[in-house]
Amino acid sequence: MSAENEIPIRRVAVIEIGSTAIRMAIAEGSPDGQIRKLEKLVKPVAIGEDTYSVGRISRETIEACVKVLRTYQEKLREYRLIDPQNIRVIATSAVREAENTLAFVDRIYIATGWNVEVLDVAELHRVIYQGVQAWREKLPGMSQDRWVIAEVGGGNTEFLLLEHGEIESCHAVRLGSQRMRSLLTNYNAPESQWPELLRSHARRALSENRLLSGKPRATKLLALGGEMRFVAEKLKGNEPGQGAVRIRCAELSQFTERILGMKVDELVNEFHISLPDAEMMGPALVANLELAQALHARVIHVLPTTLRDGLLRELIDRDVWSDELVSQIFRSALDVGRKFAFDETHSRHVARLAKILFNQLESLHGLDRRYELLLILAALLHEIGLFIGTSSYHKHSMYLISNSELFGLSRRQLTLIASVARYHRRTSPKPTHTGFSNLVRDDRVAVIKMAALLRVALALDGSRNQRIHEFECQVERGQLVITVPDVTDLSMEHLALRQIGGLFEETFGLSLLLRGKRREGRRL
């Protein structure tokens, strides 16, 4: 193969600031989807010990994080990894729940120049789902059965419920190894009572979740997390990176009892693990075991995937999400729309028209592919405010979308979707509109562009009978000409364009012209 035909390799790194440690993974990825890991580093920093005990991250802990991250910067320079587009730094619940989150991320930026993304729960679920996708072929039953994908972290237990391969719901329970360890310290109870306190806390936390409180159903459990990979290694001899391992609940129960009966220094000496890992082992295994028992799962499936795997996948794909992931997000939005009794036929058709507009006018709006999905979702949900009332329903739509949970989407992305839906009719965005004025400039511009496209899509279904399925856009002498084949009467669409097309003209500086055309070329 000649040099010019070789597939370019992209080197990337992800850094996860977790509750108990800061982890970094360095990898190479190619456009054909292959990922080759080059190196991984783990440095213990007990951020969660601060957050879950006193509610804020201490100055000493912040500086310990800075020291670790500067060390990681030196390592990345060895790999010639300095472009921020190839480095992603994220933080999870220990940073998200702290009172001084902003002070923490600002200090990291000042010290390293890195922007820390504090992932919210929905984003975390998306990344977990992304990490599991590469292993689906090794778990063929995932497409037919009812599964829970769970990861016990330092602060929370995150789990996704899948039914026949489709995401039914996502949950986060305030049950994590570091959080449980902090509770034990706060209880000031003798160590002999710790095992029962751990079990009691885990059961209470899980019982508050609606998924686990109903009538038991046959459910398979897929467990992620370092502690469960440790169990797979010790009980089944599973090497890192190997496929799925099946562990019977009875086996996990016996192993957990053994771990709980050992002191921390004994765990360090026998299993050759770090002190922080030894401290978290017992609480994490109790949480996994109690979750399995709550689900009535006799067998636990363990995968070697990590949160970093999902982050690497997204970074290498440059946030262009897979069709499978987009399908899950779209399905989640449909569930929200049905909850508020929306006109599904009309809304789905407008979403399809908006997608066509986005693609045909890509050179005009200049938005990257990430915004296509946001526009489609805004089109799908633009009318859900009618559930509350017809007066100012566009504002109700904004409120409902902003306060809904869509699988995999961050609060920022939800805000953008809600803002686009809010401006699908009537007035254009104004600086006096609080929600709009609070957006950063790039987001304000994106909202205006997407809202303008949405209004055109709505006009194309002005008759609400879904008769326009295809069209062609062409810029001609200061006009955007939209040619529709095989529609004899476009009077309703012309009227709708006159009513709501002004935002498009203001935004792009082009007037709109809608015309029909027979397929053989004769105009209507």
N, C-alpha and C positions, 0 to 999 in steps of 0.2 A: 504493500500500500504506500502510495506516495505521501510525502510529508503534508502536502496541502489537503489531502483527503482524510488525514487522521482525525479521529474524534477528539476535540479539545477536552482536557482534563481540568476540572476546577477544584481548587483546594479551599476548604472551609473549616471553620471551628465554631463550636457552640459551647457556651459556658452557662452552667446552671447554678444559681445561688440558691441553695436549698436550706432546709431547716437545720441540718446537722453538718453540712459540708458544702464546699464549692467544687464542682466537677467540671472538667473540660474534656471534650472529645475533638480530635482533629481527624479529618477524613478527606478523601478525594472522591469526586463524583463526576460522572460523564453524562452527556445528554441522553444516553440510552437507559439511564436510570440506575446504573450500577454504582454502589458506594463501597469504597475500600477504606477501612479505618486505619489510621496511621499511628495514633497514640492517644492514650487517655490518662488523665491526671485527677487525683482526688486529694483535697486538703481539708481536714476537719476544721470547721468554724461553727460553733453552736449558736447560731443566730436565734433559733427557736427557743433556746433556753432563756434568752432575754424576753422575746415577744410573748411567749406563753406564760411567763412568770410575772413580769411587771408591765407588759404591754408596749414596750419600746425597746429599740436596739441601743445598747450603751455605746458611748464614744469608743471605749476600748475594743468592742466587737467590730465596730465600723472600721477602725484602723487595722484590725486584724484582717478584715476582708480586703482592704486596700493593699495590704502587703501581699496577700495571696494573688490578687489580680495583677499586680505589677510583676510578680514572678511569672504568671501566665503570659504576660506581654512579652517578656524576654524569650520564653519558649516559642511563641508565635513568630518572633523575629527570626529565630533559627530556621523556621519553615518558610520564611519570607511571606508571612501572612500579616499584612498591615492594612490592607484595604478594608474599611469598615463594612462594606457591602458583603464581605465574605466572613464576617465575624458577627455572631449574635449572642448577646448576653441577656439572660432572662432571670427573673426571681419568682419565687412561688409564695406560699402562704405566710411564711415567717416574716417576709418583707411586706407583703400585701396587708397584713393585719396589724402591723406596727403603727403606733401613733406618729412616728417620725419617718414615714416612708419617703416623703419628698426630700428630707434632709439626707437620708441615706443615698438615694439615687443621685442627688446633686453632688455629694461628696465623692462618689465613685466617678462621676463625670469630670469633676475638677482634677482628680488624681490620675485618671487614665484616659480621658477623652471618650470613654465608652458610654453610650446611652443604654441604660438598663430597662428592659421591658418587664414590667411587673404583670405577669399573666393573671388574668381573672379566671374564674372557674371554667367558663365556657371555652376559653382558649386552651386551657389545660386539657380538657376532654378531647378537643380536636387533635392536639398533639399526641395524646395517648392513642387515639384511634389511628392516626397516621403511622405510628410506630408499629402497630399490630398488623397493618395491612400486608406487609412483606411476608408474614407468616401464615396467612389465611389458607394457603394450599396444604399446609401441614396440619390444619384443623378443619377437614372437609365438613364436619358436622356443623360448623358455624353458620353455614348457609341454610340449614334446615331447622336447627333446634333453638331453644331458648337459652341464651348465654348472658352471664354477667362478667364483664371485664373489669377487674378491680386492681387498684394499686394503693397499698397502705404507705403513705408518705410520712414525713416527719410531723406534719401538722394535721393533715386531713386524710381520709380515705375517699378516693375518687372511684366511682364505678359507673359503667355504661351498661344499660340493658339492651340486648339485641334479640329481636324476634325474627327468625328466618332471614338473618343477615341484615335486617333493617334496624336502625336505632330507634327504640321506643322511648327511652328517657335517659337522662343523665342525672347523677346525684353526687353530692359532696357531703360527707359526714365529718364532723369535728372530732375525728378519731385518728390520731397519729402517734408514732412511737415517741417523738420528742415531747409532744403535748402530754402524753400519758406519763412519761418520765417526770415532767415538771409537776404534774399533779401529785405524784408519789412524794416528791420532795416537799411540796406544800402541805401535804397531809401530816408530815412528820411522824409517820407510822413506822413501827419496827419492820425490818426487812422480811420477817417471817409472814407478815400480813400482805406483802406486796402482790403475790400471785392472785389472791382472791380479790384484792382491790382492782387489779388490772382487769380481771374477768368481769367484775361488777360494772366497772366504768364502760367497758366495751359493749356489754349487753345493753346497758342503758342508752348509750349513744346510738346503737344500731336500731333499737326498738322505736326510736323516734322517727325513723324513715318509713315513708308510706309503702315503699317497695317491699320492705321486709315485715311489715305489720299485718299484711292481708293473709288470705288463705294460701297455704303453701302450694307451689306449682313445681313441676319437674324443671330444674334449672341447672345448667352446667356452669362451673366457675373457672374462669381463666385468671390466674393471679400473676401480677407483675411485681416488681420491686426486688431490691437487693437481698433482703432477708429470705424471700422465697427461692431465689436463685441459689442462695447458700444452702438451703434445705435440699434442693434438688441435687446439688453437688455432693452433700454428705450422705444422703439416703440412697441416691441412684447412681452416683459416680458420674453425674452429668458434667461435661466439660463446658467452659464458657463458650457461648456462641452456637452450641448444639441446638437441636430442635426441641419440640415440646416434650415435657415429662409429665407423667401421671403419678400423683401422690395420693394415696388413700387418706381420708380424714383421720382414720385410726392411727396411721403412721405419723401424721403431723401432730396429733394429740400427744402421742408418746414422746416424740422429739421435743415438743414444747415443754412438757413436764420436766424433761431432763435439763433443758436450758434454764428453766425457772428455778431448778434445784441447785444451780451452780452460782458461785459468786463471780463478779465481773472479772477479777484477775484470773480465776480459773478458766473462764471462757477464752481470755486472751492467750493463756499459755497452751491450752489444749487445741484450740482451733486456729491459732496464729492469725488472729484478727486484731484490728486496732482497738484501743480502749473505747472510743466513741461508738464503734460498731458493736462492741460487746454490750455497752449500756443500752443500746436501742434494740438488741436482738429479742429479748423477752417480750417487751411490749408489742413489737411488730408481729411476732408469731401469735401472740394471744389475739390480736385484732384480726389476723387472717383466719385463725381457727374459729373464732366466734362468728365471723362473716359466713364461713362455709357452713357452720351449723345452723345459722339463721336461714340460709337458703336451702337447707336440707340436702346439701350436695355431699355425696359419698366420696367423690373423687375430685381432686383439685388439679387442674392443668396449669403447668408453669412454663412460661416462655422466657427466653433470655433477652427480650427486647427491653429497652430503657427509654426514659423520657428524652434523652439525647438523640436516640434513633429517630424519633418523630421530628425533632428540631432540625437534625441534619437533613432529613428528607425534604422539609419545607425550604430550608436554605438553599439546597442544591437545585430544587425545582423553582427557585426564585418566587415562592409564594403563589405559583400558578397551580392551584389545587387540582387533584385528580378528578376525573368524571365521577368516580365512586363517591368521593367526599362531597362534591357539589350536589350530587343526588341526595345525599343524606341531609345536607343543609336545606335544600329545597323542600324535602319531605317534612322537615321540622317546621318550616314556614307554612306549609299547607295545613299542618295540625293547628297552628295558631289561627290561621284564617277560618278554619272550620269551627274552632272554638267560639269565634265571634260571628258565625253565620254569614260569612261573606258570599258574594255572588262569584262562585268558583269558576264558572264557565267564562264569564267576562274577564275576571282577573287573570286567569291563566292565559287567555288570548292576548290581553294587553302586555303581559310579561313576555310573551313570544314576539310580539311586534317590537317591544322595546329592545329585545336582544338583537333583532335584525337591524334596527336603527343604529344601535351601538356599533355593530360590526361594519355596516356600510359607511358610517360617518367617522370612522376611527381617525382618519387624517384631519378631520375638522375639530373634534373635541380633544384629541391628544391624551385621553385618559388611558392608563395601562389596564391590563386584563383583570386586575383585582376588582376594578370598579364595575365590570360587567355584571358580576353576581349581585353586587349591592343594588344596582339599578333594577335587575330582574326581581329581586325580593321586594323592593319598594313598589314596583308595579303590581306585584302579587297582593300586597297588603294595603294598598293605598286607600281602600274603602272600608277597612274594618271599623273605623270610627262610627259608621252608621249604626253599629250595634248599640251605641250610647244615644244617638239622636242625629237628626238630619241637620240641625243648626250647627254651623262651624264644625262639621264632622271631620274635616281635614286636620283640625287641631286635636280632635279626639283620636284620630288615627296615629298622629305623632306620639301622643301620650301612651297609647296601648302598645305600640311597637317598642318604644323606649323602655317600657316596663315588662316586656315579654322576655322569654329565654329562648333564643334560637341556637340550636346546636352549633358549636364551633366558632361563634362570632364574638368578638370582643365588644366591650361597652362602647368604644369609639365607633366601631362598624355599625352597631345598632343605632347609635345617634345619627350617623350619616343616612342610614336607611329611613329612619323616622323623619329626618329633616326633608329628604326628597319627597316622601309621601305627604308631608305637610304643605309643600308648595306645588302640588299637582293641579291646583285650581286657584282661582281668584288672584290675590295680590302676589307680587313678586317679593323675594326676600328683601328685608330692610334692616338697616343697622339697629333700629329700635326693637327688633325682634330678639328677645333675650337669648333664646337657644341658638339662633344663627350667629349673633354677634360674639358669642362665647367660643365659636369655632376658630381654629387657627386659619390663616389666610388660604393655604392650599386646600383645606377641607371646605371652606366657604365656596371657593371656585368650583370644586368638584360637585358640591351640592347644586349649585346654580346650573351647571352643565347637565347633570343627570336629570334635574327637574324639568329642564327645557326639553330633553329627549322624551321624558315620560309624558309630557303634555302632548307632544306630537303623536306618540303611540296611542294615547287616549282618544285623540281626535280621529285617528284612523279606525277606531271602533266606536265612533260617535253614534252610530245607529244601534249599537249593542247587540248586533245579530251575528257578529263574527264572520262577516262576508269577505273581508279583505284578509287574505292569507299571504300574499306576496306583493312586493312592490320594488321599485328601483329608484334610488336617489342619485341625482346628478346636479352639480352646481353649474348654473348657466347665467352669466351676466348679472351677478349680484343676487341671484335667487337660488333657493334650494327647490328643485323640481322633483316632486314625488310622483312617479308614474305607476298607476295601478292597472293591471290588465283585467279585462273581462268583468268590469263592474259598470253597469249602465247608468246608474244614478248615484252621484257622489255629493248630493246637496247637503245631506246631514253632516258629512265629514267636512265639507267646505265651511259650514256654519260653525262647527266645533273648532276648526282651526282659527277662524276669525275671533272666537271668544277667548281661546287660551294659547294661541300661537305667539302672542306678543313677547313672551319671555324668551323664546327661541330667537326671535329677531333681535332683541336687545342683547342677548348673550353672544351670538355668532355673527351679527351684522348682516344677516341674509333674510330676505323676505321669503315667504313660503308659497309655493304654487302646487296645487294638487290637480292632476289630470288623469283621465282614463285613456285606455288604449287597448284596441283589439289585438289579439295575438298575431293576426296577419299583418298588422302595422297600421290599420285604419283607425284614426282617433274617434272617440265616442263624442 
